[in-house]
Amino acid sequence: MSVRDHADQTFDGLRDRLFAIGYRMTGSVADAEDLCQETWLRWQRVDRATVSNPEAYLVSVTTRLAIDGSRSARSRREQYVGPYLPEPIVEGALVQSQPEAAAEMADSLTFAFLVLLDELAPLERAVFLLREVFGYGYDEIAAATERSPEACRQILSRTRRKLDAHRVELRRADPDHEQQMIGDLVMAMMNGDVEGVISLLSPDVVELDDGGRSRHAGRRPIVGPHRVSRLLIYLAKQVEPNMSFEFVRVNANPGILLRVDGKPDLVTTVEFAPDGRIRRLFSQLNPAKLTHLS
């Protein structure tokens, strides 16, 4: 095997991890792909004799690029209209339960987690992800973020306190429960059953909708079972023959993909309270954030 073939094989073996870091840093499928592409280009140009640990090098490059990109994106988001939600990752039909390790990784993919991360500064996000989600040591994190190991420890400690102050307790849904709840929710919505919808919602339920500038959506969080149920039933009344629904997994949680004339138009995902009722709903309507689903 040539040196170049070996280098390509090394990158290919780590690409999923690099994408995972990029997506969690940016909340964008397109940006994560761009980060992987730029990392690959730099990997092609680097003198391999100077790289003792390819994984550490590739993770460091991706992380630094993501930090720089997130800083510029942060200023753009300040001008964003309404709630800012990530681009959804849709994984097809609802499936069986995951192994515990995979489920823990999936927890860091949920909309609730990514929305929480978006409140952090880019450096805080990078340190937290590399340590808490991907399990890197402080020396590796220090190299990736160009900070000292002790500084990274302090950043992580401060970040944990921030997240703990805003974290809402959510339950990891099991397949039988989530399919039953999604089915019951859609049935109650289509029947215009307000009380039926309310019975499925937690008392502190919140819905966030991201329509960007081009779509009509809630500009602020919709709070409480009565307001959320009225909105859901209103939306159900707008269903037309050219629309189709798919029950899918969205960012590791159950959800619905709505297509209009075969094109993705809306993605909704739900997350559950400890008592099993729906506590969070997230709907992505912004066309620019659904193009990758086409």
C-alpha positions in Angstrom: 0.0 0.0 0.0 1.4 3.4 -0.9 1.8 6.2 1.6 -1.0 8.1 0.0 -3.3 5.1 0.1 -2.5 4.6 3.8 -3.2 8.3 4.5 -6.5 8.1 2.7 -7.4 4.9 4.6 -6.5 6.6 7.9 -8.7 9.6 7.2 -11.6 7.4 6.0 -11.5 5.5 9.2 -11.9 8.7 11.2 -14.3 10.6 9.0 -17.4 9.6 10.9 -15.9 10.9 14.1 -14.7 14.1 12.5 -18.2 14.7 11.0 -19.7 14.0 14.5 -17.5 16.6 16.0 -18.2 19.1 13.3 -22.0 18.6 13.4 -22.2 19.0 17.1 -20.0 22.1 17.0 -22.0 23.8 14.2 -25.5 22.2 14.1 -25.2 22.1 10.4 -24.8 19.0 8.1 -23.4 21.2 5.3 -20.9 22.9 7.6 -19.8 19.6 9.1 -19.2 18.2 5.6 -17.2 21.3 4.7 -15.1 20.9 7.8 -14.3 17.3 6.9 -13.4 18.4 3.4 -11.0 21.1 4.6 -9.5 18.7 7.1 -8.9 16.2 4.3 -7.2 18.8 2.2 -4.9 19.8 5.0 -4.2 16.1 5.7 -3.1 15.7 2.1 -0.7 18.6 2.3 0.9 17.9 5.7 4.3 16.2 6.0 3.3 12.8 7.5 6.7 12.4 9.1 5.8 15.2 11.4 2.5 13.6 12.5 3.0 11.1 15.4 -0.7 10.6 16.1 -2.9 10.9 13.0 -6.2 10.9 15.0 -5.0 13.7 17.3 -3.9 15.7 14.3 -7.2 15.3 12.4 -9.3 16.0 15.5 -7.3 19.1 16.2 -7.6 20.4 12.7 -11.4 19.8 12.7 -11.9 21.3 16.1 -9.9 24.5 15.3 -11.7 25.0 12.0 -15.1 24.5 13.8 -14.2 27.0 16.6 -13.2 29.6 14.0 -16.4 28.9 11.9 -18.6 29.0 15.0 -17.3 32.4 16.0 -18.3 33.9 12.7 -21.6 32.0 12.7 -22.4 33.3 16.2 -22.6 36.9 15.0 -24.9 35.8 12.1 -27.2 34.0 14.5 -27.7 37.2 16.6 -29.6 38.6 13.5 -31.6 35.3 13.0 -35.4 35.6 13.0 -37.0 33.4 15.6 -35.5 30.3 17.4 -32.4 28.8 15.8 -32.5 25.0 15.6 -29.9 22.7 14.0 -30.3 21.0 10.6 -32.0 17.6 11.3 -30.4 14.3 10.8 -33.1 11.9 9.6 -32.3 8.2 9.9 -35.3 6.5 8.5 -38.0 4.5 10.2 -38.2 4.2 13.9 -36.0 1.2 14.9 -35.2 -1.1 17.8 -33.4 0.0 20.9 -29.6 0.8 20.6 -26.8 -0.7 22.7 -26.0 1.4 25.8 -22.8 3.0 24.4 -24.5 4.0 21.1 -27.5 5.3 23.1 -25.2 7.5 25.2 -23.6 8.9 22.0 -27.1 9.5 20.6 -28.0 11.6 23.7 -25.4 14.2 22.5 -27.2 14.4 19.1 -30.7 15.4 20.3 -32.1 18.8 19.6 -32.4 19.6 23.3 -28.7 18.9 23.8 -27.7 20.9 20.6 -29.9 23.9 21.6 -28.2 23.9 25.0 -24.7 23.7 23.4 -25.6 26.6 21.2 -25.7 28.9 24.2 -22.0 28.2 24.9 -19.0 30.0 23.4 -17.3 28.0 20.7 -14.2 27.2 22.9 -16.5 26.0 25.7 -18.4 23.8 23.3 -15.3 22.3 21.9 -13.8 21.4 25.3 -17.1 20.0 26.6 -17.6 17.9 23.5 -14.1 16.5 23.3 -14.1 15.5 26.9 -17.7 14.6 27.8 -18.9 13.2 24.5 -15.8 11.9 22.7 -13.7 11.0 25.8 -10.4 12.6 24.9 -7.8 13.4 27.6 -6.9 16.9 28.7 -3.6 16.8 26.9 -5.3 15.9 23.6 -8.0 18.6 24.2 -5.3 21.2 25.0 -3.5 20.4 21.7 -6.8 20.7 19.8 -7.8 24.0 21.3 -4.4 25.5 21.8 -4.9 25.9 25.5 -3.1 24.4 28.5 -4.5 21.2 30.1 -5.2 23.2 33.3 -7.1 25.8 31.3 -9.2 23.1 29.7 -10.0 21.7 33.1 -11.2 25.1 34.2 -13.2 25.7 31.0 -14.9 22.3 31.4 -15.8 22.9 35.0 -17.3 26.3 34.2 -19.2 24.8 31.2 -20.7 22.0 33.3 -22.0 24.5 35.8 -23.6 26.5 32.9 -25.3 23.5 31.4 -26.5 22.1 34.7 -28.2 25.4 35.4 -30.3 25.2 32.2 -30.6 21.4 31.7 -34.1 20.0 31.7 -34.5 16.4 32.8 -35.6 14.2 29.8 -36.2 10.6 29.5 -34.5 8.3 26.9 -37.5 6.9 25.1 -37.9 3.2 24.4 -39.1 2.1 21.0 -42.5 0.8 22.1 -43.3 3.9 24.1 -42.1 6.4 21.5 -44.1 4.7 18.7 -47.2 4.6 20.8 -46.9 8.3 21.8 -46.2 9.5 18.3 -49.1 7.5 16.9 -51.5 8.7 19.6 -50.3 12.3 19.1 -50.9 12.2 15.3 -54.3 10.5 15.8 -55.4 13.1 18.3 -54.2 15.9 16.1 -56.0 14.6 13.0 -59.2 14.1 14.9 -59.1 17.7 16.4 -59.1 16.1 19.9 -57.7 18.9 22.0 -58.0 17.0 25.3 -56.4 14.0 23.7 -53.4 16.0 22.7 -53.2 17.7 26.1 -53.1 14.3 27.8 -49.9 13.4 26.0 -48.1 16.7 26.9 -46.1 17.5 30.0 -47.4 20.5 32.0 -44.2 22.3 31.2 -44.1 21.4 27.5 -42.3 23.8 25.2 -42.3 23.9 21.4 -39.6 25.6 19.3 -40.1 26.2 15.6 -37.4 27.4 13.2 -38.8 28.9 10.1 -36.0 31.4 9.4 -37.0 34.4 7.4 -38.9 32.6 4.7 -41.4 30.5 6.6 -44.2 31.5 9.0 -43.4 30.0 12.4 -43.5 30.8 16.1 -41.0 33.6 16.7 -40.8 32.7 20.4 -41.1 29.4 22.3 -44.6 28.2 22.6 -45.2 27.2 26.2 -47.8 25.1 28.0 -50.1 22.2 26.9 -53.0 24.4 25.9 -51.1 26.7 23.5 -49.1 23.8 22.1 -52.1 21.6 21.5 -54.0 24.4 19.7 -51.0 24.9 17.4 -50.7 21.2 16.6 -54.4 20.8 15.8 -54.3 24.0 13.7 -51.4 22.5 11.7 -53.2 19.2 11.3 -56.1 21.0 9.7 -53.7 22.3 7.0 -53.0 18.8 5.7 -53.7 18.5 2.0 -53.7 15.5 -0.4 -50.2 16.4 -1.8 -48.7 16.0 1.6 -47.3 12.8 3.1 -46.0 11.8 6.5 -43.2 9.5 7.5 -42.5 8.3 11.1 -38.7 8.7 11.3 -35.9 9.0 13.8 -34.6 12.6 14.0 -31.3 13.2 15.8 -31.8 9.9 17.6 -35.3 10.7 18.8 -38.7 9.9 17.3 -40.1 12.3 14.8 -42.2 13.1 11.7 -41.0 14.1 8.3 -43.6 15.9 6.2 -43.2 16.0 2.5 -45.1 18.3 0.1 -45.2 17.0 -3.5 -42.4 14.6 -2.4 -40.1 17.3 -1.1 -39.1 17.7 2.5 -41.1 20.5 4.0 -41.0 20.1 7.8 -39.3 17.9 10.3 -40.6 17.6 13.9 -39.0 15.7 16.7 -40.2 15.1 20.3 -38.5 14.4 23.6 -40.0 13.0 26.8 -40.3 13.9 30.4 -39.4 11.3 33.1 -43.2 10.4 33.4 -43.3 9.6 29.7 -45.3 12.5 28.4 -43.9 14.8 25.7 -41.9 17.6 27.2 -40.2 19.2 24.2 -41.2 19.5 20.5 -38.8 20.9 17.9 -39.9 21.7 14.3 -37.5 22.6 11.5 -39.3 24.4 8.7 -36.5 26.6 7.3 -36.1 25.4 3.7 -32.3 26.1 3.8 -31.9 23.6 6.6 -33.8 20.8 4.8 -32.1 20.8 1.5 -29.8 17.9 2.5 -32.8 15.7 3.0 -33.7 16.0 -0.7 
